[in-house]
Amino acid sequence: MAWALIGAAHAGCTGDGSHGGLLGLDRCDEFEASGIYSRSNQKRADLVVVAGTLGVALWNGTETPTGRTAWQSLDSMVTTAVATEVMKNVFQRPRPSQSDDPDLWRQGAGHKSFPSGEVAMMAAFVTPIIIEHREDTPAVWALAALPAYMARARLASQAHWLSDVLVGAGVGVAGGVLSARRDSPLLLVPTGDGVFIGLRHRF
């Protein structure tokens, strides 16, 4: 996925900075406001993933494999969102739509390009599912297309530099791995035993 994104990112705005950003990877991508990479499609994908994961988690609870994995993904997405938001406020990197120089950092509030929160969220969503089913259902690796799509879409929107989406994906994967290794989701810590019965058992 990383090499595919690197190959897809070509300069489309007016400049790339003196050093090309992190490791020389960063170039402005050609702006695409419509089609498959439109902002409306990005938001739709976000909504489907978040609402779908929450629905499956609440419906199944933690007593089924599907429910446990959904809770892990939900836990992963929430903790990853917190981590990326902290990083955004620390690094304060301008988006390509705000500046054509990827070498700028600490530019003040409102500059939240690094890392990509939406790519991180997609990676956080798919990682626990892939970990759970990678051996019995190899086709589950196809879910990696979701963070890859979001990464390409965010580049096309000139909302992020290439290093933003790559680091975002890394943060999401790390969050997913940690969530998959925990016995109980952090979101269920207030329940005491980390268990949620599931709404389907209450009818």
QUINORNOR-V208271 format. One record per residue. N is the residue number from 0. OMEGA is omega as a letter, one per 30 degrees, with the letter a starting at -180 (NA if undefined). Layout:
BEGIN
n->N omega->OMEGA
n->N omega->OMEGA
END
This chain:
BEGIN
n->0 omega->a
n->1 omega->a
n->2 omega->l
n->3 omega->l
n->4 omega->l
n->5 omega->l
n->6 omega->a
n->7 omega->a
n->8 omega->l
n->9 omega->a
n->10 omega->l
n->11 omega->l
n->12 omega->a
n->13 omega->a
n->14 omega->a
n->15 omega->l
n->16 omega->a
n->17 omega->a
n->18 omega->l
n->19 omega->l
n->20 omega->a
n->21 omega->l
n->22 omega->l
n->23 omega->a
n->24 omega->a
n->25 omega->l
n->26 omega->l
n->27 omega->l
n->28 omega->l
n->29 omega->a
n->30 omega->l
n->31 omega->a
n->32 omega->a
n->33 omega->l
n->34 omega->a
n->35 omega->a
n->36 omega->a
n->37 omega->a
n->38 omega->l
n->39 omega->l
n->40 omega->l
n->41 omega->l
n->42 omega->l
n->43 omega->l
n->44 omega->l
n->45 omega->a
n->46 omega->a
n->47 omega->a
n->48 omega->a
n->49 omega->a
n->50 omega->l
n->51 omega->l
n->52 omega->l
n->53 omega->l
n->54 omega->l
n->55 omega->a
n->56 omega->a
n->57 omega->a
n->58 omega->a
n->59 omega->a
n->60 omega->a
n->61 omega->a
n->62 omega->l
n->63 omega->l
n->64 omega->l
n->65 omega->l
n->66 omega->l
n->67 omega->l
n->68 omega->l
n->69 omega->l
n->70 omega->l
n->71 omega->l
n->72 omega->l
n->73 omega->l
n->74 omega->a
n->75 omega->a
n->76 omega->a
n->77 omega->a
n->78 omega->l
n->79 omega->l
n->80 omega->l
n->81 omega->a
n->82 omega->a
n->83 omega->l
n->84 omega->l
n->85 omega->a
n->86 omega->l
n->87 omega->a
n->88 omega->l
n->89 omega->a
n->90 omega->l
n->91 omega->a
n->92 omega->l
n->93 omega->l
n->94 omega->l
n->95 omega->l
n->96 omega->l
n->97 omega->a
n->98 omega->l
n->99 omega->a
n->100 omega->a
n->101 omega->a
n->102 omega->l
n->103 omega->l
n->104 omega->l
n->105 omega->a
n->106 omega->l
n->107 omega->a
n->108 omega->a
n->109 omega->l
n->110 omega->a
n->111 omega->a
n->112 omega->a
n->113 omega->f
n->114 omega->l
n->115 omega->l
n->116 omega->a
n->117 omega->l
n->118 omega->l
n->119 omega->a
n->120 omega->l
n->121 omega->l
n->122 omega->l
n->123 omega->l
n->124 omega->a
n->125 omega->a
n->126 omega->l
n->127 omega->l
n->128 omega->l
n->129 omega->l
n->130 omega->a
n->131 omega->a
n->132 omega->a
n->133 omega->a
n->134 omega->a
n->135 omega->l
n->136 omega->a
n->137 omega->a
n->138 omega->a
n->139 omega->l
n->140 omega->l
n->141 omega->l
n->142 omega->l
n->143 omega->l
n->144 omega->a
n->145 omega->l
n->146 omega->l
n->147 omega->l
n->148 omega->a
n->149 omega->l
n->150 omega->l
n->151 omega->a
n->152 omega->a
n->153 omega->l
n->154 omega->a
n->155 omega->l
n->156 omega->a
n->157 omega->l
n->158 omega->a
n->159 omega->l
n->160 omega->a
n->161 omega->l
n->162 omega->l
n->163 omega->a
n->164 omega->l
n->165 omega->l
n->166 omega->l
n->167 omega->l
n->168 omega->l
n->169 omega->l
n->170 omega->l
n->171 omega->l
n->172 omega->l
n->173 omega->l
n->174 omega->l
n->175 omega->l
n->176 omega->l
n->177 omega->l
n->178 omega->a
n->179 omega->a
n->180 omega->a
n->181 omega->l
n->182 omega->a
n->183 omega->l
n->184 omega->l
n->185 omega->a
n->186 omega->a
n->187 omega->l
n->188 omega->l
n->189 omega->l
n->190 omega->l
n->191 omega->a
n->192 omega->l
n->193 omega->a
n->194 omega->l
n->195 omega->a
n->196 omega->a
n->197 omega->a
n->198 omega->a
n->199 omega->l
n->200 omega->a
n->201 omega->l
n->202 omega->NA
END
